[in-house]
Amino acid sequence: MSTYLLAYIVSEFTSVEAKAPNNVQVRIWARPNATAEGHGIYALNVTGPILNFFASHFETLYPLPKSDQVALPDFNAGAMENWGLVTYRENSLLFDPQASSSSNKERVVTVIAHELAHQWFGNLVTLAWWNDLWLNEGFASYVEYLGADYAEPTWSLKDLMVPNDLYPVMAVDALASSHPLTTPAEEVNTPAQISEMFDSISYSKGASVIRMLSEFLTEDLFRKGLASYLHAFAYQNTTYLDLWEHLQMAVNNQSTIVLPGTVRAIMDRWTLQMGFPVITVDTKTGGISQKHFLLDPESNVTRPSVFNYLWIVPISSIKNGTLQDHYWLRGEAKNQSDLFKTEGKDWVLLNVNVTGYYQVNYDEDNWRKIQNELQIRPLTIPVINRAQVIYDSFNLASARIVPVTLALNNTLFLNNEREYMPWQAALSSLRYFKLMFDRSEVYGPMKNYLRNQVEPLFLYFENITKNWTKRPESLMDQYNEINAISTACSNGLPKCEELAKNLYNQWMENPENNPIHPNLRSTIYCNAIAQGDQKEWDFAWRQLKQAQLVNEGDKLRSALACTNQVWLLNRYLSYTLNPDLIRKQDATSTINSIASNVLGQSLAWDFVQSNWKKLFQDYGGGSFSFSNLIQAVTRRFSTEFELQQLEQFKKKNMDVGFGSGTRALEQALEKTKANINPGLQPPVSTWLMLFLLPTPLGKLHTSFNTQFQHPATLPSPSQKQNEVTTTAAPKPTAAFANGSWCPFPKILEVPLSLAQGHINQCSRTNGSGNSKMQQHCQPHLPPGWHILSGPKVPCINPHLDLGSDHFLPCNLPHQSGHVFSGT
């Protein structure tokens, strides 16, 4: 037994207990009040099934006679897998069905699954040294989804790995300061260096790469290899090479799965070199290529790789909604395959269900076809891949590989999207732009765009929840309901702001009876406090000090950071230095919450600079929280001045040190340099301006023309007038305006730079050809414009298959610089 897994507890805690399969004694320990109120029952109910699942999945029985799990009121880590005596923060083990949210429940089951997985991976078989930490944490982070999914089979938890782990870690792994999964042993010697290994690379990249490995081996073959590995090395230490050997043995004992090389040859490229590839497809030729993806294309990669940053990549794909044969990019920079070649309306999409640890770029034509498909037939694209299109394009835009307008165009379909995954992808991706622009003039138009896009989703959930009186049935819908309310309120939808204000006021009037459903409390508390003043803040603070349930306290503690009163934020920051006001375990996360507030970011950064020595002394260099703290207070940095401040902070505190935050500081410097991108704001600003003009042609045009070139300035009225032309046609049809079609026997052909919004405006109709279409259309033109008479040509975009009774605006050849305003 490894010494780091030894624990013993002396306490006055009480427990609830049950027998798991194979007569294993399971006990959940907590404060007597928490136990008496039943807060340990859910953990007790899922522990037995999860232990049973892992014993079956790994073909290895749980090796101990008991499993004690203890909820600690004060605990710096989230949980620790001590063998047979697992310790947790209270919010990771205790659940109150009356006051805890669905996300609280999900956290409990997934953290329990993670820690119980360690009883096999880490405890029964232990890594030889900390440079292979991912063998512990990557495996536990992957199979936690399997164990939790077994305990809660209706929740679709396995899908959450993509938004929760894979894409967030790619943002870190795209930095030149990242590190391989298996780091050279000589780089991991001191306690601080060991603590640094407990990062998202070891956890989330490890999990993502293992998920990819399981996918191309198949789950059955993967399980056989794992069982062999566990049986061979029980009560021993291993390296990653031992795992490859036993997986290879499983491959050798069958003939169905044929790999392009040995397991080691494939996986060494994913574990011994940092980063990941961007796969680029040219659908005209079928060409496919790979390149090391870097957030800052000008960054200097100093860590050498014997593989030259090329990977052996498993490629899955669909063409027009049909699954294609599997393909391997075998470590070469480029190749070619007819699988990726398209003709006519055909489109192709790679990395089905995002099982591969890579991002995908396409030629312009294929991007446009995918955008069209998302608008017209979104269900032909799997829901995880609808999210992938957003994630990948925004990451590619951040790395300046594709125009930022292409990424923004990929969010236009969201006003008809109701699934959680695509919305979560968009909100996560757009969060970067909000962070970059929330101190600039772009922030207002960005909020307006998000408000326009989210309003249909908000109204959808308002309807299916009977005006917020009940909750959606599925977990994913519950999460998307929260997205809808949070996004609508934070971007100024009046109906949402009124909802938050009214619910919070009801609670203030009757503090003993909280009318806000636990699922909605975080977002309602935050938005009500943001709208309010000291009265709302002080009420939440009193509730926090009285909270008996840690989940409720966490929601309130985070929401207090949402205030728009700078003096309250400063007062709240000062509380983090007083453990009588904010527990030490919660101090850094409270600072992080304050830093997430646009008004609080600079305050939090100044506070951390001023108090770094005290924070470091209080929490010690080995505290895992320093990495998150540095990330949080520097997340918005995007100017030369902020870069200089960060460099000075590093220089000034070299004698104090940065502990587990050392690598995070280097990553913050690199991210800040990448964020200094003066070319990012103008196209975003213009795109938003054109989208938000009174009429919606811009919305359609930007949907279907990814190569829209935004001008720096608009033509003068005289230029506009001179450039207006007409087009003859055999008979008049209809003009598109304000979201609908209506008869209008005139055409306006305008410069491409002004097509968006500068067209006829008329009342909404349903576009179905009934009597509602016979309405009077009023021209709505900028000064200096006029409409010239002339019938219109009905046409259908050649890349859309809408049927003969639908019409959409058609683009003239791009080179002409003009588009039709309606057809």
Number of C-alpha atoms within 10 A of each C-alpha: 12 16 7 11 16 12 14 8 9 5 9 9 17 16 20 17 16 14 15 21 13 12 10 18 16 24 22 26 25 26 18 12 12 21 18 13 11 14 23 26 19 18 22 23 16 20 26 20 19 25 25 18 19 23 17 14 18 20 16 16 16 22 15 11 12 17 24 17 29 25 23 19 15 13 17 16 13 15 22 20 23 23 26 21 19 22 25 27 20 25 22 24 31 31 28 20 15 8 17 21 21 17 14 21 19 18 18 23 26 23 22 27 30 27 25 28 28 25 25 25 21 26 25 20 24 24 20 14 14 19 23 25 27 30 27 22 26 27 26 28 28 25 23 28 23 23 30 28 20 21 20 15 12 10 16 15 20 17 17 16 20 20 19 12 20 25 26 15 20 24 15 22 23 22 25 24 23 20 21 23 26 24 19 12 11 8 10 18 12 11 12 20 20 18 19 23 24 17 21 21 28 26 24 27 31 29 27 27 23 24 23 17 20 16 16 19 21 12 13 12 20 21 19 18 22 21 18 19 21 20 14 13 15 17 16 16 16 19 16 18 12 15 20 21 17 21 24 17 17 20 21 12 9 10 7 8 11 12 13 15 11 16 20 18 14 20 19 19 23 26 21 17 23 24 28 23 21 18 23 18 26 19 23 14 13 15 17 20 17 26 17 19 24 27 25 20 16 11 14 11 12 8 12 10 14 9 13 13 20 21 25 21 25 22 19 20 20 20 18 18 17 12 14 18 10 11 14 13 20 16 19 13 17 15 15 15 13 11 17 22 19 18 8 7 13 15 21 23 26 25 19 18 18 21 23 22 23 24 24 20 23 20 13 15 18 21 23 22 21 24 26 20 21 23 22 14 14 17 12 15 22 14 17 21 19 27 25 27 26 26 25 21 27 28 25 23 18 24 20 17 15 18 21 23 25 24 25 22 22 27 27 19 19 20 16 14 21 19 19 22 23 25 23 19 24 22 18 17 22 20 13 17 20 18 17 22 20 19 13 10 11 20 18 15 18 23 20 17 17 22 21 16 20 26 18 18 25 25 16 15 22 18 12 13 15 10 12 16 11 11 17 15 9 12 18 18 17 20 19 23 26 21 21 25 28 22 23 25 27 18 21 15 20 11 14 24 21 14 18 24 19 14 18 25 15 14 15 17 10 11 13 8 10 16 14 19 18 20 19 21 24 21 22 27 25 27 25 25 27 23 18 16 14 14 11 20 24 14 15 23 18 11 17 19 13 10 14 12 18 19 21 21 19 17 18 23 26 20 26 26 27 27 25 19 18 12 11 18 24 15 10 20 24 14 17 20 18 12 12 9 13 19 17 18 18 18 21 24 20 25 28 24 21 30 27 22 20 16 19 26 23 18 20 26 22 13 16 20 18 12 12 17 15 13 18 17 10 12 17 16 22 19 18 22 22 25 22 16 24 23 18 22 26 23 18 25 24 20 17 13 10 17 21 12 15 21 14 11 16 19 11 12 13 9 9 14 17 23 23 26 25 18 20 23 23 19 21 22 21 18 26 22 19 21 23 17 14 9 10 19 17 14 17 20 19 20 24 22 18 22 22 19 14 17 21 21 27 24 20 18 24 22 23 25 22 22 14 18 16 18 13 10 8 12 14 10 13 11 13 18 16 10 13 17 17 17 15 13 12 9 11 18 20 22 27 26 27 17 17 18 26 25 17 24 14 21 28 26 21 24 21 22 19 21 21 26 25 23 30 24 23 23 16 16 20 13 17 13 13 9 9 13 18 13 14 12 15 13 15 18 14 12 11 11 18 14 18 14 14 18 20 24 19 19 15 19 13 10 15 16 14 13 8 8 9 13 21 20 20 21 21 13 9 13 7 10 16 20 22 24 27 28 23
